């Protein structure tokens, strides 16, 4: 169970991450129990994700909305599990296993803020904003979020910038693969 105090501490940590503070990681419970609790973030992100999903389904005018929705829901669950599992191997490969919980707990909680950061883009698309403006907001948002992901990997795992960049790229590629498979299945 997640208490309000634990959630507040995690969000305080996210606030420190937003300021690129090195001490941000002390606010996250870097233990196996804290790791499992950090998956509450998936539940908190779910309403935003469903909003985006409904928006996508309407824009695509999908022939099988139920199949699309089910495939995307399975993809959502897989994405929340696949990356942490992959990071077990990567953390071991980089000899950073002792920092695994520190990184993954911060990473999971940061997803709450990340999901909120995408909302302006959804609203712009719904408002039929000019394509150029949508592209600028998409690129800016993606760039900022990738920078934060890089910082979280670098400081959470205590690795160099190049290795952190590789981890961000792996995360992005894994997400793209899962999304693509979900699209093909749905």
N, C-alpha and C positions, 0 to 999 in steps of 0.2 A: 504494500500500500504506500502511496505517496502522501506525505503530510503537506500542509500549506507552508510550513517552515522550510521543508526540503525543496519545495518548488520555488519559494522566494530566494533561497540561497542559490539555486541553479540559475534563476533569472538575473540575480546579482552578478553571477559569473559571466553570463552572456553580456550584460552591460559592460563589464570590464573587458571582455573580448572585443566589443565594439570600439573601445578606446585603445586597443592593442596593448593592454596592460599585461605584463608578464605574471602578475600575481592573480590573474583571472582563474587559474586552475585550482587555487586553494578553495574556491567556492563550490567545486564539483566533488562529489563523493566518489573518489577513485578506488572503489572496492568492487568485488563481485556483486554485492547487494545494490550498490549505487549504479552499477552498470545496468542491472535488470530494471531498476527504477527509472533509469533514463529513457526507457522505452515507453513511458507514459507520454513522452513527447510525440510519439506516433499517434496516440489518441488525440492529443491536443491539435496536431496538424491536420488530422482527418477532415474536419469540417471545411477547412480552406481547400484541401485537396479535392474534396467532393464538389465544391463550388467551381473549381477550375475544370474538373471532369465534366460536369453538367454543361458548362460553357463550351467545352470542346465538342461534346456530343451534339449540341445544338448547331454549332458552326459546321461540323462535318456532315450533318444530316445523315447520320449513320443508319444503314438499312436494318441493323439489329441492335437497338439501343441496350437491350438487356445483356446480350452477349458482349457488347463493348464494355458495359459497366462491370460485368463479372470478371472479364479478362483484366481490366484495369485494376480492380480491387485485389486480384491475385498478384498482379505485378507490384502493387503498393506493398503488400505483405512481404513479397520476396525481396523487394529493394531494401526494406528495413532489416532483413535478416542476412542477405547476401554480403553486403559490404562489411558488417562486423565480422562475419566468418572469414572473408577474404583478408581482412586486416589481421586476423590471428596469424595467418601464414606470413604476411608481409612483415608484421612486427617481429616475428621469429627470425625471418630472413635478415632483417636489418639489425638484429640483436637489440630490439627495443621492447621486447615482451614486458619487462617490468613497467613500462610507460603505457601499456595498452589501455588500461582502464582510465588513466588520466586523459588520454586522447579521445577514446570512444565516448566517454560520458559527456565531455565538452562538445564533441561533434554532434551527438544525438540531441542535446539540449539546444544547440545552436539552430537546429532544424526548425524549431518553433519560430524564431525570428526570420529565418530564411523563407518560410512559407508566407509570412506576412509581407515580406519584401516584394513578393511577386504579385500581390493584390492590385497595386496601381496599374500594372500591365494588363491584368484581366479587365479592369474598369475602362482602360483606354480602348481596348479591343471592342468591348461591348458598346462603347460610345461612338464607335466607328471613327476613331481618331485617324489622322493621316498616317499612312504607312511609314513615312520617314520618321515621324515622332515615335511610333511604336518601336521601330528598329532602334532608335537612339535609346529609348528607355530600356529595351531588352538588353542591348549591349552594355549599357551602363550598369544595370542591375546585375547582370551576369558577371561582369568584370569585378564589381565590388564584392560580390559573394564569393567569387573564386579567390580573391585576395584574402578574405577572412578565412576561407578554408585552408589556404596556404599557411597562414599564421597559426591556425589551430593545429595543423599537422606539425609544423616546425617546432612550436613551443610545447605542444602536448606530448610529442614523441621525443623531443630534444634531438632533432636531426638537422642537417644543413638545408639550405634553401632549395638546392637542386633535388634532393630526395623528397622534400615537401612538395615541390612542384610535380614530381612524378606521381606522388600519392593523389594529388588533386586530379591529375589527368586520368589515373586509374579509376577514381571515383566517378568522374564524368563519363568515361567510356563504359563502365559497368551500368550506369544509369541509362545511357543511350541504348545499350544492348537489351536491357530489361524492358524499356519502353517500346523498343522495336518489336520484340517478341510479343508483348501484350497487344500491340496494334495488329500484328499478323494473326494472332489467335482470335481476337475479338472481331 
